[in-house]
Amino acid sequence: MDFVRSFKLVSLAEATSFLVLLLIAMPLKYLAGFPAAVSVVGALHGMLFLAYVGLAIAAKSQLNWTLGRTAAALAASVLPVAPFLVERYWIAPAGQETPGRERVTTSA
């Protein structure tokens, strides 16, 4: 699996697991007295979070991101829906330029 596809998959999975943790597992723990949901979903989310952070750092060189974009993608990891936006707008489809980093051509 190539880098772009892996990053897209992890970004979507991390954002989804964060929402499941916040909107399903936490209420189950505190309102229904079922703490196992947080243990399971929390562990899964933690692994996906670490994978996302690692891939966001690697994107600096793999996708030719600026330091600012890399920092913004890392900051996005702590906001519940922000990795969906990173996946949608910043991780280019395979074979395409990353948005905001298009090639500059000169006319002769």
C-alpha positions as CSV (number, residue, x, y, z in Angstrom):
1,M,0.0,0.0,0.0
2,D,1.4,3.4,-0.9
3,F,1.9,6.2,1.5
4,V,-1.0,8.4,0.4
5,R,-3.5,5.6,0.6
6,S,-2.2,4.5,4.0
7,F,-2.3,8.1,5.3
8,K,-5.9,8.6,4.0
9,L,-7.0,5.3,5.6
10,V,-5.4,6.0,9.0
11,S,-6.7,9.6,9.0
12,L,-10.3,8.5,8.4
13,A,-10.0,5.7,11.0
14,E,-8.5,7.9,13.6
15,A,-11.2,10.6,13.2
16,T,-13.9,8.0,13.3
17,S,-12.5,6.3,16.4
18,F,-12.3,9.6,18.2
19,L,-15.9,10.3,17.5
20,V,-16.9,6.8,18.6
21,L,-15.0,7.3,21.8
22,L,-16.6,10.7,22.5
23,L,-20.1,10.0,21.3
24,I,-20.7,6.3,22.1
25,A,-18.0,4.9,24.5
26,M,-17.9,7.8,27.0
27,P,-21.7,8.0,27.4
28,L,-21.8,4.2,27.8
29,K,-19.3,4.5,30.6
30,Y,-20.8,7.4,32.4
31,L,-24.5,7.0,31.7
32,A,-24.9,3.3,31.4
33,G,-22.1,2.1,33.8
34,F,-20.3,0.2,31.0
35,P,-16.6,1.2,31.3
36,A,-15.4,-1.6,29.0
37,A,-16.4,0.4,25.9
38,V,-13.9,3.1,26.8
39,S,-11.2,0.5,27.4
40,V,-11.6,-1.1,24.0
41,V,-12.4,2.0,21.9
42,G,-9.8,4.0,23.8
43,A,-7.0,1.5,23.1
44,L,-7.9,1.3,19.4
45,H,-8.1,5.1,19.2
46,G,-4.7,5.4,20.9
47,M,-3.0,3.1,18.3
48,L,-4.7,5.0,15.4
49,F,-3.7,8.3,17.0
50,L,0.0,7.3,17.1
51,A,-0.2,6.0,13.5
52,Y,-1.7,9.3,12.4
53,V,0.9,11.4,14.2
54,G,3.7,9.3,12.6
55,L,2.2,9.6,9.1
56,A,1.6,13.3,9.5
57,I,5.3,13.8,10.4
58,A,6.4,11.5,7.5
59,A,4.1,13.6,5.2
60,K,6.5,16.5,5.4
61,S,9.0,14.6,3.2
62,Q,6.7,12.2,1.5
63,L,4.1,14.8,0.3
64,N,6.5,17.8,0.4
65,W,4.5,19.6,3.1
66,T,5.6,22.8,4.6
67,L,6.4,22.9,8.3
68,G,3.2,24.9,8.9
69,R,1.0,22.4,7.1
70,T,2.7,19.6,9.1
71,A,2.1,21.4,12.4
72,A,-1.5,22.0,11.4
73,A,-2.1,18.4,10.6
74,L,-0.6,17.4,14.0
75,A,-2.8,20.0,15.7
76,A,-5.8,18.4,13.8
77,S,-5.1,15.1,15.5
78,V,-6.6,16.5,18.8
79,L,-9.8,17.9,17.3
80,P,-12.6,15.4,16.7
81,V,-13.4,16.0,13.0
82,A,-10.3,17.8,11.8
83,P,-8.5,14.6,10.4
84,F,-11.5,14.2,8.1
85,L,-10.6,17.6,6.6
86,V,-6.9,16.8,6.4
87,E,-7.8,13.6,4.5
88,R,-10.2,15.4,2.2
89,Y,-8.1,18.5,1.4
90,W,-4.4,17.9,2.1
91,I,-3.6,14.3,1.3
92,A,-3.5,14.2,-2.5
93,P,-4.8,11.3,-4.4
94,A,-2.0,9.0,-5.7
95,G,-0.3,10.5,-8.7
96,Q,-1.5,14.1,-8.1
97,E,0.2,17.1,-6.6
98,T,-0.6,18.0,-3.0
99,P,-3.0,21.0,-2.9
100,G,-1.0,24.2,-2.3
101,R,2.2,22.7,-3.6
102,E,1.6,22.7,-7.4
103,R,4.5,22.6,-9.8
104,V,5.8,26.0,-11.0
105,T,6.3,26.1,-14.8
106,T,8.2,28.7,-16.7
107,S,7.2,29.8,-20.2
108,A,9.9,30.1,-22.8
